[in-house]
Amino acid sequence: MTPTAASDKMTVCSMRIVLTRWLVTAVLVVLAVVTLYPLVFTVINSLKTRAAYSADPLGFLTDITFENYIETFERMQVWRLLLNSIITTAGGLILSTVAALFIAYAVTKLKMRGGNYIFLFVIAMLVIPSQVIIYPLYETILDLGFGGTYQGLILAYAAFGLPLGTYLLSAYFRAIPDELIEAARLDGAGDIRILFSILLPISTPAIAALSILNFVWMWNDLLLPLVIMGGSDKKTLMVGVALLSGQYDVSIPLISAGLIVALAPVIVVYMLFQRQILSGAIAGAVR
């Protein structure tokens, strides 16, 4: 190959690389705009008056007002609902993560009889929509005497969060050498100590990513709190936002302000811990 031909080939390759980068960048920009637009649209409308929204629903801000936020705090009892959301989300998150740890350890490291069937049974719950089992779940909660209580919603969150947690942690535990477990047993460590002193620190990235994903889902969930809590005073923040819409009075700016108030903790948590999500995904892929 002559030097000129080699140079032309390198130029073509360089042009292809540059074109590919520009194409990927353009696709990512489009996806970012599509993803962020609903949030930006909600923020803009939350700062509009009803008259301004009615005049131009898709327009930009001309005058900024915080009346919607003030009315949201007055009508929703935000601090009470915020406390309810924190209690139920934290309880469901802790219970589902601990239960997933035990099940993942049992089916991957204990070599228990029928462990694979237990694992498949739990994982099968991932493909069942929550709407299909919401009625028997509600009846079970009532039979346990947990209707309209924190405990009922926490148990429901844990039940729906368990399959994903079991799946992710089982995949992570399988990548950990069995020799490490056997060495710990020779040193006299029991299963509980092995799980919490050896496997738990190793799987911290996966647990962090799982916890953040479950937190976002549990905090934003509307169906389970609405069904289980009913009209009790323990309803969550998202239920309070849904109740802002009356039968004859639907104010989009007011509902937008309520949504921003409800989503603010989720956005803060995601921005603070997005590196943990990425590191957990990378760690799982590398293993």
KEROMAR-115460 format. One record per residue (C-alpha): x, y, z; residue in three letters. Coordinates in pm, whole numbers, plus 50000, padded with zeros to 5 digits. Layout:
// KEROMAR-115460
XYZala
...
// end
This chain:
// KEROMAR-115460
500005000050000met
501385033649898thr
501755061750154pro
499045081649975thr
496565052749990ala
497365046950358ala
496835083950430ser
493495083850245asp
492375053250440lys
493265069750772met
491385100950667thr
488275080650585val
488485062650920cys
488895095651102ser
485875110050924met
483805079451016arg
484815082651381ile
483945119651388val
480635113251212leu
479785085351456thr
480555107751752arg
478385135551616trp
475555111151548leu
475735096551900val
475875131652048thr
472825142451849ala
470855111951962val
471815118052327leu
470825154652300val
467415145052161val
466905119452439leu
467955145052701ala
465485170652566val
462665145152555val
463455134052911thr
463855168653064leu
460995185952884tyr
458205173053113pro
460125184853420leu
460855218953270val
457225221853154phe
456025213953508thr
458385239253668val
457315266753428ile
453605260353480asn
454015259253859ser
455195295453845leu
452245307353634lys
448915320653745thr
445755302953633arg
444965331353396ala
448455330253241ala
448235292653196tyr
444775294753038ser
445995321652798ala
449125302952687asp
449595267752830pro
452785260952633leu
454295295552657gly
457255307052859phe
457085327153179leu
456205363753164thr
455425369853532asp
456625346953810ile
454355339454103thr
454765316454403phe
451075316354493glu
450715280354376asn
453415268554614tyr
451885287954904ile
448465273054832glu
450025238354797thr
451535240255145phe
448245252955287glu
446005226655128arg
448275196155141met
449755198055491gln
453075191355321val
455155185055634trp
452775158355761arg
452615141155424leu
456385144155388leu
456845126055720leu
454455098655609asn
456385093955284ser
459715092555467ile
458465066355716ile
456865043455460thr
459605046755199thr
462415041155450ala
460595011655606gly
459854995155273gly
463365001455150leu
465064986355455ile
462744956355477leu
462954947655106ser
466754951255099thr
467314929755409val
464904902955284ala
466584903154940ala
469984898955108leu
468844867955296phe
467114851954996ile
470004859654758ala
472494844655003tyr
470334813855058ala
469854805654689val
473444813254581thr
475734802954866lys
473884778455089leu
473234753454808lys
469874746254969met
467564720554817arg
465044736854587gly
466894769954599gly
466644774854224asn
462884770054236tyr
462584795654516ile
464694819654312phe
462564814553999leu
459364818954200phe
460554852354342val
461864864554007ile
458574855253837ala
456954883054038met
458824908053820leu
456534901053525val
453274903453720ile
451724938353710pro
450824952754046ser
447254959253927gln
446674921753889val
447314913454255ile
446274946154416ile
442934932254537tyr
444274900454706pro
447114921554848leu
444614945954993tyr
442544917555141glu
445694902855297thr
446614936455448ile
443124939555593leu
443234903955734asp
446494912655909leu
444874943356060gly
447234967255882phe
444734986255669gly
445375023755679gly
448635019255875thr
452305024655809tyr
452944987455854gln
450564977755575gly
452165000655319leu
455684990955429ile
454884954055383leu
453404960955039ala
456464980754933tyr
458744953055058ala
456754926654870ala
456964945354539phe
460594955454590gly
461784920454681leu
461954904654330pro
464244931154180leu
466454931454489gly
466744893454488thr
467604893054120tyr
470324919554140leu
471924906854461leu
471834870554347ser
473684879954030ala
476234898654239tyr
476684870754496phe
477214844554226arg
480294863654111ala
481864861354459ile
484164830554485pro
482874802154701asp
486414798154834glu
485964830555025leu
482894816455199ile
484644783455278glu
487624801855425ala
485294821355653ala
483574789155764arg
486944773655851leu
487584803756072asp
484374796456259gly
482094822456099ala
478394814656081gly
476004823355799asp
474854856055957ile
478414867756010arg
479414857455657ile
476474876455513leu
476884908755707phe
480664909155761ser
481894896255425ile
479254897355152leu
477544929355261leu
480684951555242pro
481654936054907ile
478204941754758ser
477854977854881thr
477824992754525pro
475004969554418ala
473014976554735ile
473475014054691ala
472225013054332ala
469304990454429leu
468365012954722ser
468275044254508ile
466165027554238leu
463695014254496asn
463615047754675phe
462625065854356val
459895040254284trp
458485038954640met
458495076454683trp
456705082854353asn
454235054154382asp
450575064054391leu
448605031554357leu
449655013154675leu
449345042954913pro
445985052454762leu
444585017154804val
446115007455138ile
445965040755320met
442535050355187gly
441255081655360gly
443505078855666ser
445735106955786asp
448805086155694lys
448565091555320lys
451805099555136thr
452945130754956leu
452035117654609met
448505109754725val
448235145254856gly
449225158454512val
446585136554347ala
443925150454582leu
444705186054475leu
442545179854172ser
438905184054267gly
435825172554080gln
435005207253948tyr
438285225454008asp
441385213953819val
444255238653840ser
447245227353636ile
449585253553791pro
448565242154140leu
449055205454057ile
452395213853893ser
453535231054212ala
452485200654415gly
454385177554183leu
457555198454214ile
457265197854594val
456795160054588ala
459595153954337leu
462145177054501ala
463465150454746pro
463775125054464val
465705149254244ile
468035158354533val
468705121954620val
469325112754257tyr
471715141954203met
473645133654519leu
473905096254458phe
474005092754080gln
477635081654103arg
476605052754328gln
474075041654065ile
476745042253795leu
479385025254011ser
476924998154109gly
476044991153747ala
479714991053641ile
480754969053932ala
478074943753848gly
479084943653482ala
482794939953559val
482194911153796arg
// end
